[in-house]
Amino acid sequence: MPESTPPKIRAQDTRMYREIAESANAIAHQLDENITRMRELAGALHRDPPRLVATGARGSSDNAATFAKYLFETRVGVATMSAAPSVQSIYAAEPDLARTLFLAISQSGRSPDLLLQAESARRAGARVVAMVNVEASPLAAAADFVIPLHAGPEISVAATKSFLCSLSAILQLAAEWKDDGALRNALAKVPAALEQAATMDWQPLVDGLADAGSLFVVGRGLGLAAAQEAALKLKETCGIHAEAFSAAEVQHGPMTLVGPGFPVVFFVQDDDTKESTLAVAAKFRARGARVWTIGSHRDNADVSNGDTLPLPAVLDPACTPLVAVHRFYAAVNELAVRRGRNPDAPPHLSKVTETV
């Protein structure tokens, strides 16, 4: 008898799909569980204000660090920089980090270079805060303060709910640090927004990227982190060469690559970056590009040209990237399966990457 063909994987059968669906409950649980710790940390930051925030992260966690930069600088007023782990792990240098809040973000808390970086930062005078999903990890043990992500087990190689829980933890830290009641209230409503977003139709994006070989993903400000994370997921799960750009930077060299039919995805939040980002989207449309715009806007009339992918309204635009990425993950999971790939097991990748 001929050998039977294994059944084709369905989008709703992947671990990635199930883990995306767990995100809303994970975030709601996290916000409740972490409020006391967050207020303790906020109190310490009020008593001894840092002059600088430095972040240490890799992969999706580094995309979350991009979000932290824009959020802390615009909402808390503290300069935030991404610190390269290789400065400590390869060059064995120890920059002066006195009066610095060093924020290490990691799902596993096991990457050797991040551990060395955190230990070095502590010796150099920083207050080390670890945002980790695995509390019993070396990185958590090296920190002065631990903020658990509470994402729960994440088995799919493609990180989803741990990234979303990183964003919600960063938002909660900013809300408590600044004592921002409006942001606090908006964040409390994010789990419901995630559930609502899951019901919205993004089939045009899946259909439009089914045969794509490359594309740009664009965001600005708080939305840049969403663009970076989306591009990473398109590469690792769908095998698409996706590059993330700021809406300001994409108008320089990269603009020359865009012609008729070239796919471009824009993440837009309803803040001071909205108009300039939509203006860039219009320029791409004028060149014949295939443009999709993702965002929660008070008035969608201004994005009626081209495809607007719907999102539920949020009370604070800082929450839009989290909601947008959540819905994007589901679309990417479906797209990967449609392209004949298993998003849970991308080739050449493992769940924990132990860089040095």
N, C-alpha and C positions, 0 to 999 in steps of 0.2 A: 504494500500500500504506500502511496506517496506520503511524504512527511507533511504533517499538518502545519499550516501557517499560523504563527502566534497571533492572537487577537490584537488589533490595533488599540493602542492606549487612547482613552478618552480624556478630554480636558478635566472633567469632573472627578476622574479617578486618581489624579496625581496627588502626591503629598503636598506639593506647592499649592494646589487648589484648596486643600483642607486647611493648611496653615494660614493662608490668606483669610479664609473664613473665620478663623479663630482670633483674628487681630482685634476686633471690636471688643470682645469680652476680655482679652488680655489687657488692653489699654484701660478699660474701666476698672479692672482689678488693680492694675498698677497705680492708678491715680489714688485709689483708696488706701492701698497698702503703704505708699511712699510719702503721704502727706506729712507725717510727723518727722520723718528723716529730712524731707525737703525744707521744712521750717527750721529744723535744727541747723542745717547747712546755711540757709539764708541768714539766720541769726549770727553765725560765725563770720559770714561774709560782710555783714553790717558792722560787726565789732572790729574786724580787721580787713578793710576793703582791699582787694587785690588791685595792683596797678595794671595788670595784664591777665588775659586768659590765654593759655597755650593748650592746643589739643593734640592728642596722639591717637592715631587710628589707622586702619588699613581697610581697603575694599569698601563695602557698603557703609561701614562705620565711619570711614573718612568722608563719605558723602554726607552723613549725619553731622560730622564736624563742620562742613561747609555751612549747613543750616545754622549751627550754633554760632558761627562767626557773625552772620548777618543778624540773627536774633539778638545776641548779646550786645552787639555794637549799636543797633537801632533802638532796642527797648531798654537795655540796662545802662548803656553808655560806657562800656568797658572795651577797650581794644582787644581783639581776639585774633590769634594767628595759629596757623597749622605748623606744628613742630615736626621736623623730619626725624623718624626713629633712627635712621642711619647715622645721624650726628653722634649718637651715643653708641649704637651697636657696631658700627663699622669704623668710624673715626675716633671713637673713645674720647670725645670732647664733652665737657660739661659746662654749658653756658650758664651764666648767672640767672637764676630764676627766683630770686628773692621777691617776696610779695606778689607771687604769681599763683593763680589758680590753674593747676595742670589737670585737664580733663581727659582721662583715658577712656575711650569708648571701644568696647569689644563684645562680641557675642560669646566667645569661648573663654576669654581671659587667659589664653595659653600661648599666644604668640611670643617667642623669645625676645624679639626686638622691642615689642611694646612693654614687656616686663622690664627689660634693661632701661628703657627710656623712663618709665615711671620711677624706678629705683633711683636713677640718676637725678631726676627732677626733684625728688624728695631730699636728696643730699644737697642739692643746689639751692634749697630754701623754699621750694614750692609747696603749697598745700595740694596734695594729690587726691583727686576724686575719681573713682572708677565707676563708670556706668557699664555693668556687665550682666549678661543673662545667666551666667553660671557663678553663683556666689562663692562656691567652694573652688576657687581658681587661684592660681598664683598672682594674677594681677589684682584681684580683690584683696589678697593678703598683703600686698605691697602698698596699698592705698591708706591714706588717713581717713577717708570717708568712702563708703560704698553705697551706690544707688542701684538696687537690683532692677533689671528691666522687666522681670516678671512676664516674659514672653512665653514661658513654658518650653517644652522640648521642641526643637526645630531640626528636623531630619533631612528635609530637602536641601540639597547643596545650595540652591538659590535662596539666599536670606531674604525673608519678606517681613514676617511679623516682628523679628528682632530689630529690623531697621525702623519700622513704624513705631515700635515701643521706644526706640532711641529718640525719635523726634518728639514723642509725647513727653518723655522724661526731660528733654531739653526745654520744652515749652513750660512744663510745670516748674522747673528750676527758675526760669526767667520770671514767671508769674509770682513766685514766692520771694525771689530776690528783690524784685521791684515792688512787691505788694500790689500787684496789678489785678484788681478784682475783675475787670472786664475780660482780661485774657484768661483768668482762672475760670470764669463762667463759660467763656467760649470753648475752652478745652474740655470742660465737663460734658459738652454736647457733641463732641467729636465721635464717640462710639456710635451714637445714633446716626450721625452723618455717614459713617462708614457703611452701616447697614443699608441706608438709603441709596448710597452711591452704587452698591452692588447690584441694584435692580435697574440701573440706567444703561441705555443701549450704546455700546461702543463698537458695534459690529463694523461700522465703516472703517475704523482704524485697522481691525484685524483683516478685513478684506483688502484694504489698500496696501498693507505691508506683506501680504502673503508671498509675494515674489520679489520683495525688495532685497537688493544686495548691500546697499548702504543708505544711510540717512543722517540728518542732523537732528539733535534734540536741543531745544533752546529754552533758556529761562533767564531771569534776572533777579538779583537780590535774593530774597528768601526762596524764590523759585529755581535758582541755579542748582541747589542741592537735588531737587526733584529731577531736573534734566540730567544731572550726572548719574543718579541712581537708575533712571529709565534707560539711559544709554548702556550702562553696565549690564542690566538685565537683558536687553536686546542682544548684546554680544554673547553672554554666557548661556542663555537658554534657547535663543533662536538662530544663532550663528550669523547674525546681521552685523555688518561693520557700522556701528552707530557711534557718533561722536557728539559729545555735549559741549555747548558753547554758551557764554553769556550773550544776551541780545545785543550788548555793546560790542563785544569782541568779534562776533560772527560777521559783522559788516566789513571787517578788514580782509585779510587773505582768504578765509574760507568762502566768502561770498562768490568768488570767481568759479567755484565748483558747481554752483546751483544753476540749473537750467530747466527746460521743460520736463515736467514729470518727476523731478527730483523730490523725494519725500522729506518733509520737515515737520516736526512736532514741536509746538510751543506750549510751555507751561506758563500760565498767567495768573497772578493773584491781584485782587482789587486794592492795590496800594499805589504808592507814588511811581512804581515802575510800570504800571499797566499801560498807559498811553504810549510810552516809548517802545515797549515790547510789541504792542499791536501794530505800531507804525512799521516795525521791521518785518512783521508778518505780512503786511500789505506789500512791502517791497519784494518779498519772495514770491508772492502771488503774481505780481506784475511781471516777474521773470518766467512765469509759467510753472513754478514749483507746485507740488501737491502738498498743501498745507492743512494741518489740523491744529486747532487751538483748544487747549484744555484750561478751564478756569471756572471759578465761582464768581460771577459778576452780578452786580445789582441790575444791570441792564445789558442783555445780550445782543441788543440791536447793533452795537458797534462791532460785533464779530460775526455778522450775518454772512459776509463774503467768505466762501470756503466752508469747511466742515468745523463746526463747533461741537466738541464732545462734552456732554452735560455733566455737571456736578451739582450736588445740593448746596444751597446757600450755607455759609458759615458766619458766625458772629464776629470773627476777627480774621483778617486775611492771612495772618501768620499760621493759621490752621489749614489753609487751603492746600499747601504742598503735601501735607500728610494725607488728606482725603484724596487728592489727585493721584498720588503714588499708589495708594491702596487699590483704586479702581484700575490703574494702569497695570498693576501686577496681574490682575485677573485676565486682562486683555492679552498680556504677554504669555501667560500660561496657555491660553487658547491658541495663540499664534504659533507657539513652539510646537504644540501637538499637530496643528495643521501643516506645519512644515516638516513633519515626520520626525521630530526630536522629542526626547524625554527630558522635560525641564528639571526633573529631580536629580538627574545624573548627567550633567554636561560633560563632554569628553575632556580629559586631561585636568579636571578640577576635583578637589576634595573639600569636605565641609570645613576642616580646620587647616589653614595655610600657616605653617610655622616658619615665618621669615626670620632672618637674622640680620 
